[in-house]
Amino acid sequence: MSRLVGRTALVTGSSRGIGRAIAVRLAREGALVAVHYSANEAAAQETVARIEKDGGHGFTVRAELGVPGDVHELFLGLEQGLKERTGSTTLDILVNNAGAASSAGTAPEDVTPEEFDRFFAVNAKAPFFILQRALPQIPEGGRVINISSGLTRVSNPEQAAYAMTKGAIEQLTLHLARQLAPRDITINSVAPGITDNGSAVFDIPEAVEQMAQLSAFKRVGQAGDVADVVTFLATDEARWITGAFIDATGGTLLG
Ligand code: NDP
């Protein structure tokens, strides 16, 4: 399909995992995609290679998020890449996907102030200021999609600090929705459940089997399961959805 031809997109953290799947799908629909990464340049280039293999267009942008000057560095690379390819810095689609997490979790009594601050800096503060910086460049009909987590709806003490950051990004979605609506820009949160992001735990069959039981479908999510939802929200067909929490957990929250 080609529902996003002529659009530009930034997907933070798209060198791997869910972000990569989102970048590949947006490009498949015709968008020019800025593939953002922090450390893993080879992986980001592999994302662009996959985009180009499908006949799409993308370029890499490096910036470590959660550190001073992060948004400035991100937009230097983003604007240069967009200008070279389109002649302007218009950004139609912003996907705040990059996230810091501790997969094993940390008991609340063991969370350090440093870990807490890092989670908030990467998962909540960076998306806020990326959006603030991007807004003048997002045209009418633009799309903002924030990646949250099903953990804002189920209790898991080991993930308390991480889940607090996802609660914060859901608040960003809710409160900005009213501000952006007059410009016909939608903003939504998408909450994945346990999703195979290629990390080592997904190579352990017993662990995967256990995680699969959490979903009503009795399997772990694939990155593409989440990416398809995000891609829909980026299209014109999703124009009537804003300020929403979209459950993309495969029924994990059904109880
Ligand atoms: P991965 O751990 O597979 O990938 C993380 C991505 O974010 C990478 O591209 C990484 O770049 C980038 N990144 C991480 N930290 C930083 C940073 N400080 N600055 C810049 N970039 C950074 O992530 P997932 O695919 O698992 O998760 C994607 C999103 O989905 C996250 O927001 C996560 O919280 C959320 N989520 C994931 C779930 C899951 O089960 N996988 C469940 C619920 C929510 P680099 O490669 O350069 O390190």
Residues whose N, C-alpha, C, O or C-beta is under 5 A from the ligand:
A	BS01	NDP	G13 S14 S15 R16 G17 I18 G19 H36 Y37 S38 A39 N40 A63 E64 L65 G66 N97 A98 G99 A100 V122 I147 S148 S149 G150 P192 G193 I194 T195 N197
